[in-house]
Amino acid sequence: MDVLIRRISPPSGTLSVPADKAICHRAVFAAALASGETEIRPWPSAQDCQRTLHIMTQLGIAVSRQADAVRIQGQPAGDSFRVPAAALDCGESATTMRLGAGVLAGVPL
């Protein structure tokens, strides 16, 4: 069987999804690995979501918070992730741990 794989343009634009705790984690990790700045709005106030943001800042990702939104300055393929000075504490957020472990497994730290 022959398979032809073609490179496609990276996605860009605006995506609207429900304000959901599970989605916010995924949005943060995707934004951290993307090129440029991503704004996530509305931003849930759940503690689990705050843990994910804190871990990103420990890894050197620039995060700025607004009243109901966050902005994340992405680093393609995690090229600029830095080794954290302390252990990454996911608190009680299993989603932060699972997704974070998967992302960090592919990052050159």
N, C-alpha and C positions, 0 to 999 in steps of 0.2 A: 504494500500500500504506500503510495506517495502522499506526502503531506506538504502543503505549501503554507508557510507562515509569513505573514506580512506585518510589518511594523505599522502601527496606527498612531495618529496624533494623540497627545495626552488630553484627557478631558479638561474642560474649563467651563466656567459659567456659574450659574446659580442652581442649587438643588434644594428643593423644599421637602422636608420630611417632618413628621410629628416630633414635638419636643418629648423625648423619651430618654430615660436613663441609659438603656442598652445602646441606643444609637449614638449618644454623646461620646461614649468611650471609643467607638469605632471611628467617629468623625475626628476625634483628637489624634488617634494614631495615624489615620490617613493623612491628616493635615501636616503632621510632623514629618512624614515621609514625602510630601509633595513639594514642588518648587513654589516659592513665593508665599504670600500671606493668604491665610484662610480665616474667614470670620464665621463663627458658629453662633447662631441666634435663633431662638431664645436659648439661653444657657440654663440648664436645670441647676437647682441649688443643692441637689443631693450630695451627701458626703462622699459617696463612691465616685462621683464625677470629679469632685475636688481632688481626690487622691490621684486620679489619672493625670490631672493638670500638674499636680505637685511633682509627680514622677518625671513628667516631661521637662519641667524646669531643672530638676536634678541632673537630667541628661544633657542640659545645655540648650534646650529649645526655648526660644523667646516666646513668652506668653504674656499677653496684656489683657487685663480684665476690665470690662465695663459693667454697667448696672445689670444688663440682661444679655450680655454677649461676651465672648472671648475671641481674641485674635491670636493666631499661631503662625509664627514664621517658620515655614518648613525647610527641611534640609533633605534634598533628594537622596534616597536610599540610605538615609541615616548617616551620610558622610561626615557630618559635623557633630554627631552625638559625642559627648565626652563621658569618660568614666566617672561615675558619681563619687563624691567625697565620702558618702555614707551609704549604708544599706538602703535599698529602695523599699519603702514600707507601703504596702498596699492596703493596710488596715484590714477591714472586713470585706473589701471589694474583690471578690473572686474573679469578676470580669476583668478588672485591672490586671490582676496577676496572670490570668490565662492569655489575654491579648498581648500584654506587655512581654511575657516570656516568648511568645511567638515572634513578635517584632524584633526583640533583642537578639534572638537566635540568628537572625540574618544580618545583623549590623556589625561592622568591623570595629569592635571595641578592644 
